[in-house]
Amino acid sequence: MHNLPALRLCLTFLLSLFLLAQQVVAGPLEAFPVQTAAPTKQLQKRGVLEDLYGTVSAANKVNTGTAKSWELYPYKGDEAAVYAPSEFYGCTLVVVVNGHGVVIGHFAQEKPGDVKCMEDDASVRSMITKLEDAEALVDVDNQAGTRAWIIYSDDTTTSSPGYKAIFENLNGADRLNITSGDITPIPYRRGNGGGTSDKLVVQWKPDSSGATLTVYIRSDTAAFTGTYDC
């Protein structure tokens, strides 16, 4: 009778082992789900063109249907600046630069009634008038080192009335008189844009020895870089 407590403890232990064995035979214990961290989304790094475009002020941006110009040296002095048209998806762009000034024109692809602006006489006259008004405000005519670009969508060609009129405005002896070799046509496919495909910027960046003028057109690779003693 003195060993009764010990006997009860032993029976309890054996019963626990029996129940545990039955559970193992019935199947493994359900494992707790392991939580794994969600994959980190890679952020797409922006290039130099998109970064510069994000710094353009409203005063230095050219909206569709307008042309603007800005004086650089000696008026800008040591003040850095970035100029650009608003994003473009089929428009025609005109850019003229040298160490004295910048001209940017931004003209629509079409107007109401499905009229193609580069084929329409009234639209072409309006483009040229706006360009001439902007060009008259800066010293970009007949200057050595002046460069120009005509950026146009696949909706037009170099034989269109609009392209010919713009080229004559840039190249004509009684106009800006830029040599034909310094006028670069850049065709592009119209569409929804995004990234660098719908952007261009002109960057004026003074330093201790002068200034650097850089043009980026639909690419992070510079289309032109000029250095000037200021």
C-alpha positions as CSV (number, residue, x, y, z in Angstrom):
1,M,0.0,0.0,0.0
2,H,3.0,2.2,0.5
3,N,3.9,2.0,-3.2
4,L,0.4,3.1,-4.4
5,P,1.4,6.7,-5.3
6,A,4.4,5.6,-7.3
7,L,2.2,3.0,-9.1
8,R,-0.3,5.7,-10.1
9,L,2.5,8.0,-11.4
10,C,3.9,5.1,-13.4
11,L,0.5,4.3,-14.9
12,T,-0.1,8.0,-15.8
13,F,3.3,8.1,-17.6
14,L,2.5,4.9,-19.5
15,L,-0.9,6.3,-20.6
16,S,0.7,9.5,-21.8
17,L,3.2,7.5,-23.9
18,F,0.3,5.4,-25.3
19,L,-1.7,8.5,-26.4
20,L,1.4,10.1,-27.9
21,A,2.1,7.0,-29.9
22,Q,-1.5,6.9,-31.2
23,Q,-1.2,10.5,-32.4
24,V,2.0,9.7,-34.3
25,V,0.4,6.7,-36.0
26,A,-2.6,8.8,-37.0
27,G,-0.4,11.4,-38.8
28,P,2.1,14.1,-38.2
29,L,1.2,17.2,-36.3
30,E,0.1,20.1,-38.6
31,A,3.0,22.4,-39.2
32,F,2.7,26.1,-38.7
33,P,2.9,28.0,-42.0
34,V,6.2,29.7,-42.6
35,Q,5.8,33.3,-43.6
36,T,8.3,34.5,-46.2
37,A,9.0,38.1,-47.0
38,A,7.4,39.4,-50.2
39,P,9.9,40.0,-53.0
40,T,11.2,43.5,-53.0
41,K,10.0,45.5,-56.1
42,Q,13.0,46.8,-58.0
43,L,12.8,50.6,-58.6
44,Q,13.7,51.6,-62.1
45,K,16.5,54.0,-62.1
46,R,15.8,57.2,-64.0
47,G,18.4,58.5,-66.4
48,V,19.9,62.0,-66.8
49,L,17.3,63.2,-69.3
50,E,14.3,62.4,-67.0
51,D,16.1,63.8,-64.0
52,L,16.8,67.1,-65.8
53,Y,13.3,67.2,-67.2
54,G,11.9,67.0,-63.7
55,T,13.8,70.3,-62.8
56,V,12.3,72.4,-65.6
57,S,10.3,75.4,-64.4
58,A,7.0,76.4,-65.9
59,A,8.7,79.6,-67.3
60,N,11.3,77.4,-69.1
61,K,8.8,74.9,-70.6
62,V,7.3,75.3,-74.1
63,N,3.8,74.1,-74.5
64,T,2.2,72.8,-77.7
65,G,1.5,75.5,-80.2
66,T,4.1,78.0,-79.0
67,A,7.8,78.9,-79.4
68,K,10.0,80.5,-76.8
69,S,13.6,81.8,-76.6
70,W,16.0,82.6,-73.9
71,E,19.2,84.7,-73.9
72,L,22.2,83.0,-72.4
73,Y,25.6,84.7,-72.3
74,P,26.2,87.4,-71.2
75,Y,22.7,87.7,-69.8
76,K,22.6,84.5,-67.8
77,G,26.1,84.8,-66.5
78,D,26.7,82.2,-63.9
79,E,23.0,81.2,-63.5
80,A,22.3,77.6,-64.5
81,A,19.1,76.7,-66.3
82,V,17.3,73.9,-68.1
83,Y,14.8,74.4,-71.0
84,A,12.4,71.9,-72.5
85,P,9.2,71.5,-74.5
86,S,6.3,69.7,-72.7
87,E,6.1,66.0,-73.4
88,F,5.5,65.2,-77.1
89,Y,3.8,62.2,-78.7
90,G,3.5,63.2,-82.4
91,C,4.3,66.9,-82.4
92,T,7.0,68.7,-84.4
93,L,9.9,70.3,-82.4
94,V,12.4,72.8,-83.5
95,V,15.5,73.5,-81.4
96,V,18.2,76.2,-82.1
97,V,21.2,76.7,-79.8
98,N,24.5,78.5,-79.5
99,G,26.4,80.2,-76.7
100,H,24.2,83.3,-76.9
101,G,20.7,81.8,-76.8
102,V,18.2,79.0,-77.1
103,V,15.0,78.7,-79.2
104,I,12.5,75.9,-78.8
105,G,9.3,75.5,-80.9
106,H,6.6,73.0,-80.2
107,F,3.9,72.4,-82.8
108,A,0.9,70.1,-82.9
109,Q,0.7,67.1,-85.2
110,E,-3.0,67.7,-86.0
111,K,-5.7,70.2,-85.4
112,P,-9.5,69.6,-85.3
113,G,-10.9,68.0,-88.4
114,D,-8.0,65.6,-88.7
115,V,-6.0,68.3,-90.4
116,K,-2.3,67.5,-90.5
117,C,-0.5,70.6,-89.4
118,M,2.7,70.0,-91.4
119,E,0.5,69.7,-94.6
120,D,-1.8,72.7,-93.9
121,D,-0.7,76.1,-95.2
122,A,-2.4,78.1,-92.5
123,S,-0.8,75.9,-89.8
124,V,2.7,76.2,-91.4
125,R,2.5,80.0,-91.6
126,S,1.5,80.1,-87.9
127,M,4.5,77.9,-87.0
128,I,7.0,80.0,-88.9
129,T,5.6,83.3,-87.5
130,K,6.0,82.0,-84.0
131,L,9.5,80.8,-84.7
132,E,10.5,84.1,-86.2
133,D,9.1,86.0,-83.2
134,A,11.0,83.9,-80.8
135,E,14.2,84.0,-82.9
136,A,14.1,87.8,-83.1
137,L,14.6,88.0,-79.3
138,V,18.0,86.2,-79.1
139,D,21.3,86.3,-81.0
140,V,21.1,83.0,-82.9
141,D,21.2,84.1,-86.5
142,N,24.3,83.8,-88.7
143,Q,26.5,82.7,-85.8
144,A,29.4,80.3,-86.1
145,G,28.6,77.3,-83.9
146,T,24.8,77.6,-84.1
147,R,23.2,74.2,-84.2
148,A,19.6,73.2,-85.0
149,W,17.3,70.1,-84.9
150,I,14.0,69.4,-86.5
151,I,12.3,66.6,-84.6
152,Y,9.2,65.2,-86.4
153,S,7.0,62.1,-86.1
154,D,6.5,59.4,-88.7
155,D,3.2,61.2,-89.6
156,T,5.2,63.6,-91.8
157,T,8.3,63.6,-94.0
158,T,11.2,65.9,-95.0
159,S,9.2,66.7,-98.2
160,S,6.2,68.0,-96.4
161,P,5.4,71.8,-96.7
162,G,5.9,72.2,-92.9
163,Y,9.4,70.6,-92.9
164,K,10.5,72.6,-95.9
165,A,9.3,75.9,-94.4
166,I,11.1,75.2,-91.1
167,F,14.3,74.2,-92.9
168,E,14.2,77.4,-94.9
169,N,13.6,79.4,-91.8
170,L,16.8,77.9,-90.3
171,N,18.9,77.7,-93.4
172,G,17.8,80.7,-95.6
173,A,20.4,83.4,-96.3
174,D,17.8,86.0,-95.2
175,R,16.7,84.0,-92.2
176,L,19.0,82.4,-89.6
177,N,21.5,81.3,-92.2
178,I,22.5,78.1,-90.4
179,T,24.6,75.8,-92.7
180,S,22.7,72.7,-93.8
181,G,25.3,70.5,-92.1
182,D,24.4,72.0,-88.7
183,I,20.7,71.3,-89.1
184,T,19.8,67.7,-88.0
185,P,16.5,66.0,-88.8
186,I,15.4,63.5,-86.2
187,P,12.3,61.4,-87.1
188,Y,10.6,59.4,-84.4
189,R,7.6,57.1,-84.1
190,R,4.6,58.8,-82.6
191,G,2.9,57.1,-79.7
192,N,2.2,57.2,-76.0
193,G,5.7,58.0,-75.0
194,G,7.1,57.5,-71.6
195,G,10.7,57.4,-70.2
196,T,13.0,59.4,-72.5
197,S,11.0,58.9,-75.7
198,D,8.8,62.0,-75.3
199,K,11.4,64.4,-73.9
200,L,14.2,66.7,-74.8
201,V,16.1,69.2,-72.7
202,V,18.7,72.0,-73.2
203,Q,20.9,72.4,-70.2
204,W,23.0,75.6,-69.6
205,K,25.6,74.9,-66.9
206,P,28.1,77.6,-66.0
207,D,31.4,76.8,-64.2
208,S,34.5,78.7,-63.1
209,S,35.9,78.8,-66.6
210,G,32.8,79.4,-68.7
211,A,29.7,77.4,-69.4
212,T,28.6,74.1,-71.0
213,L,25.5,73.8,-73.2
214,T,24.2,70.3,-73.6
215,V,21.2,69.1,-75.6
216,Y,19.5,65.8,-74.9
217,I,16.9,64.5,-77.4
218,R,14.9,61.4,-76.6
219,S,18.1,59.8,-75.1
220,D,20.4,60.0,-72.1
221,T,23.3,60.4,-74.6
222,A,23.9,64.0,-75.5
223,A,23.0,65.1,-79.0
224,F,25.3,68.1,-78.6
225,T,27.7,69.5,-76.1
226,G,29.3,73.0,-76.5
227,T,31.7,74.8,-74.2
228,Y,31.9,78.6,-74.1
229,D,34.2,81.1,-72.4
230,C,32.0,83.5,-70.5
